[in-house]
Amino acid sequence: MVDVGSVVNKGKALIHLDNSLLKLQLQTIGVQIEGLETDVKRYTILANADAIQGVQLEKAELGLKSAKVQRATLLEQINKATIKAPFDGIVTAKLSEEGAFAAPGIPLLQITDITRLKFTVNIPENDLRQFKLNQTYLITTDAYSEISLIGKASMIGSKANMGSSFPIQFVVNNTSDLKIKSGMFGKVHLKSKTQEKVIIIPASAIVGTANQQQVYLIKNGKSVLQNVIILKKIQNKAIVSSGLKDGDVIVTNGFINLFDGANVTVN
């Protein structure tokens, strides 16, 4: 009923198992219940008239109760023949095809919920002191480095793994368009105790090369080419860790015919 990539909601029917034999058994037990109900009515009349022993009526009543329990069991099995999604998610693997045999304990589909993700890092013991449970940390992915996510530390490992490092797990809310996928790699960013002061500027102000990024300062009515170090770009902004100071005026557009030492008029 669904394929890989299908978005499913909790309760949606995913797979229908063949229940034809169960339905036949249900019909059979239905006939038995009708016969037992008739027997109970007949034996009740006869027992009241002392025409039969009461034990015969008791056996018929017990048989009727047992048959009703069997009917309820079959109805439950028929109901469970339709496998439904246990939560909202995306079908990430289809492990069986129509007509295949479904055995107990054998998975049929894989559903992944990526609205909330778990991000795990392994760190050396000397860095454990930098993490605390339920504290939030900045997380970015390698594929979308411009997207900043907030992760809450949900688990700090109590035992080192084979690499003598400790696992730390974070719970992260995905973006509204679910850009972050299960299995992606990323980084946790920590604030250092001696964190340098940074300045945020429009990314459009950056010129130069990838190896040497620069901006144009305006000093005494002239443009001055200034080397800067870009710590990170977030969408249309850039974080400058070195090369600028508070109060500097920079050129953000109008770079045509602009060069180092050119006369500049600020509008």
HUFENGI-V642084 format. One record per pair of residues at least 4 apart in sequence whose C-alpha atoms are under 8 Angstrom apart, sorted by the first residue. I is the first residue (numbers start at 1). J is the second residue. Records with the same first field share a line. If there is no record, write none. Layout:
# HUFENGI-V642084
I = J + J
This chain:
# HUFENGI-V642084
1 = 13 + 14 + 15
2 = 6 + 14 + 15 + 91
3 = 91 + 94
4 = 90 + 91 + 92 + 93 + 94
5 = 90 + 91 + 92
6 = 90 + 91
7 = 88 + 89 + 90 + 91
8 = 12 + 85 + 88 + 89 + 90 + 91
9 = 85 + 87 + 88 + 89
10 = 84 + 85 + 86 + 87 + 88 + 89
11 = 84 + 85 + 86 + 87
12 = 84 + 85
13 = 82 + 83 + 84 + 85
14 = 82 + 83 + 84 + 85
15 = 82 + 83 + 84
16 = 81 + 82 + 83
17 = 81 + 82 + 83 + 102
18 = 81
19 = 23 + 78 + 81
20 = 24
21 = 25
22 = 26 + 74 + 77 + 78
23 = 27 + 74 + 78
24 = 28
25 = 29 + 74
26 = 30 + 71 + 74 + 75
27 = 31
28 = 32
29 = 33 + 67 + 70 + 71
30 = 34 + 71
31 = 35
32 = 36 + 67
33 = 37 + 64 + 67 + 68
34 = 38
35 = 39
36 = 40 + 60 + 61 + 63 + 64
37 = 41 + 64
38 = 42
39 = 43 + 60
40 = 44 + 57 + 60 + 61
41 = 45
42 = 46
43 = 47 + 52 + 56 + 57
44 = 48 + 57
45 = 49
46 = 50 + 51 + 52
47 = 51 + 52 + 53 + 54 + 57
52 = 56
53 = 57
54 = 58
55 = 59
56 = 60
57 = 61
58 = 62
59 = 63
60 = 64
61 = 65
62 = 66
63 = 67
64 = 68
65 = 69
66 = 70
67 = 71
68 = 72
69 = 73
70 = 74
71 = 75
72 = 76
73 = 77
74 = 78
75 = 79
76 = 80
77 = 81
78 = 82
87 = 113
88 = 113
89 = 111 + 112 + 113 + 114
90 = 111 + 112 + 113 + 114
91 = 109 + 110 + 111 + 112
92 = 109 + 110 + 111 + 112
93 = 109 + 110 + 111
94 = 108 + 109 + 110
95 = 107 + 108 + 109 + 110
96 = 100 + 108 + 109
102 = 106 + 108
113 = 117
114 = 174 + 178 + 180 + 181 + 182
115 = 173 + 174 + 175 + 178
116 = 171 + 172 + 173 + 174
117 = 171 + 172 + 173 + 174 + 182
118 = 169 + 170 + 171 + 172
119 = 151 + 169 + 170 + 171 + 172
120 = 167 + 168 + 169 + 170
121 = 167 + 168 + 169
122 = 165 + 166 + 167 + 168
123 = 127 + 128 + 165 + 166 + 167 + 168
124 = 128 + 164 + 165 + 166
125 = 164 + 165 + 166
127 = 131
128 = 166
130 = 190
131 = 135 + 153 + 156
132 = 153 + 156
133 = 152 + 153 + 154 + 155 + 156
134 = 152 + 153 + 154
135 = 152 + 153
136 = 150 + 151 + 152 + 153
137 = 150 + 151 + 152 + 153 + 188 + 189 + 190
138 = 148 + 149 + 150 + 151 + 188 + 189 + 190
139 = 148 + 149 + 150 + 151 + 186 + 187 + 188 + 189
140 = 144 + 145 + 146 + 147 + 148 + 149 + 186 + 187 + 188 + 189
141 = 145 + 147 + 180 + 184 + 185 + 186 + 187
142 = 184 + 185 + 186 + 187
143 = 184 + 185
144 = 180
145 = 234
146 = 233 + 234 + 235
147 = 234 + 235
148 = 234
149 = 172 + 173 + 174
150 = 172 + 173
151 = 170 + 171 + 172 + 173
152 = 170 + 171 + 172
153 = 168 + 169 + 170 + 171
154 = 168 + 169 + 170 + 171
155 = 168 + 169 + 170
156 = 166 + 167 + 168 + 169
157 = 166 + 167 + 168
158 = 166
159 = 166
160 = 164 + 165 + 166 + 167
161 = 165 + 166 + 167
174 = 178 + 179 + 180
175 = 179 + 180
180 = 184
191 = 195
196 = 241
197 = 241
198 = 239 + 240 + 241 + 242
199 = 239 + 240 + 241 + 244 + 245 + 246
200 = 237 + 238 + 239 + 240
201 = 205 + 237 + 238 + 239 + 240
202 = 206 + 236 + 237 + 238 + 252
203 = 233 + 236 + 237 + 238
204 = 236 + 252 + 253
205 = 215 + 216 + 250 + 251 + 252 + 253
206 = 213 + 214 + 215 + 252
207 = 213 + 214 + 215
208 = 212 + 213 + 214 + 215
209 = 213 + 214
212 = 227 + 228 + 229
213 = 227 + 228 + 229 + 230
214 = 225 + 226 + 227 + 228
215 = 225 + 226 + 227 + 228 + 250 + 251
216 = 223 + 224 + 225 + 226 + 250 + 251 + 260
217 = 223 + 224 + 225 + 226 + 248 + 249 + 250 + 251
218 = 222 + 223 + 224 + 248 + 249 + 250 + 251 + 264
219 = 223 + 224 + 249
221 = 263 + 264 + 265
222 = 261 + 262 + 263 + 264
223 = 258 + 259 + 260 + 261 + 262 + 263 + 264
224 = 260 + 261 + 262
225 = 259 + 260
226 = 243
227 = 243
228 = 240 + 241 + 242 + 243 + 244
229 = 240 + 241 + 242 + 243
230 = 238 + 239 + 240 + 241 + 242
231 = 238 + 239 + 240 + 241
232 = 238 + 239 + 240
233 = 237 + 238 + 239
234 = 238 + 239
240 = 244
244 = 248
251 = 255
254 = 258
258 = 262
